[in-house]
């Protein structure tokens, strides 16, 4: 089994995270997939940004949920990273899916609803994935277990994964009860026993955020289904060496 390389928020060491330049660079580097984060604007438009607050990655302040789409698209989401990327806008999920639609890439759409449980987020995201005919190549993930339950209620066939950075008791039993298809585990939780248990339970194990060669080597050796990395160009080189 070849471990898939997901560009974490795009090639986010080379360009501002969750922007079209980062996605373009990931595609050019030959990443197998892209991981990105979805929040909802005040008028329920899904936009790609990791934080609930726009302060860290734009020239604005305040929460995504307090901006309309018309307001948020005026923010500069690139200058914080480098002047080379000044005036790079926040991307909508619809724009991103239109771009990726003709590319043979897998997707991980992380629903950022563990802090703010956005109303109808699952249905809004699902409908866009279906409209762009990318459901079969997409994993929906969240730290919010209720969100993953809601996704399965919309469509039992949709692929879901539970995200965790915590060592939970009876993790595998918990995942079975959630009826998810995969586990996205923080790298420090990764070990041989977890990998074997996931394989036995037919759960896809993916790990984040894997940027160092030694971490990549461990993931490849454990036959993780995928890794999330800020440096997909380097991950491809190391995969050729180690797997």
Residue, then its C-alpha position, 0 to 999 in steps of 0.5 A: x500500500x502506498x501512503x497518500x500525500x495530502x498537502x496540508x492547507x495546500x503547500x503551506x510552507x511555500x505559500x499562504x495556507x488555504x489559498x489558491x497559490x498554495x493549492x496550485x503549488x501542491x498540484x504542481x508538486x504532485x501531491x496526491x491530495x489536498x487538505x483544507x478547512x471550512x468555516x461559514x460566513x454570516x450568510x452561510x457561504x463556506x470559505x477556506x480558512x483554518x481559524x475561526x478568527x481572521x486575524x492571523x492569516x488576513x489583514x482583518x480582525x474578528x470572526x469569520x461568522x461575522x463577515x458576509x461573503x462580500x465583506x470577507x472576499x475583500x480581505x488580504x489573505x496573503x501579505x502576512x506570509x509574504x509581500x509576494x502574495x499580497x491581495x490574495x483573497x480567501x477562497x470559497x469552497x465552491x471556487x476550490x471545488x471548481x478548480x479541483x474538479x478536473x484533477x485526479x486528486x483526493x480531498x480532505x475537507x475538514x469541517x471547522x465546527x468544534x469551536x463554533x458549531x455552524x448551523x447546517x454546515x454538513x448539508x451545505x458542504x455535502x451539497x457542494x461536493x455532490x454538485x461538483x461530483x467529487x464525493x467519491x474522492x473526498x473525506x469529510x473530517x472533524x474534531x466534532x463527533x456530532x458533525x460526523x454523525x450528521x454527515x452519515x445521516x445525510x448520506x451513509x456512503x459519504x466517507x468520514x474521519x474523526x480527528x483527534x490530538x488526544x489519547x482517548x480510552x477505548x478509541x477504536x470502540x469509540x470510532x466504531x460507535x461513531x461509524x466513521x471510516x477513518x482516524x486522523x491522528x496527531x503524529x505523536x499518537x501514532x504507534x504500531x499497535x494503533x496502526x495494526x488495530x486500525x487495519x484490523x478494523x478496516x479504518x483508514x489511518x492518516x496522520x498530521x502534521x508530518x513535516x520531518x523526514x523521520x516522521x514521514x519514514x515512520x508513517x510509511x513504515x506503518x502503512x498509514x493510508x495518508x499523511x498531511x504535510x506542509x511540504x508535499x514536494x519533500x514528502x514525495x521524495x522521501x516516499x520514493x526512498x522509504x516506501 
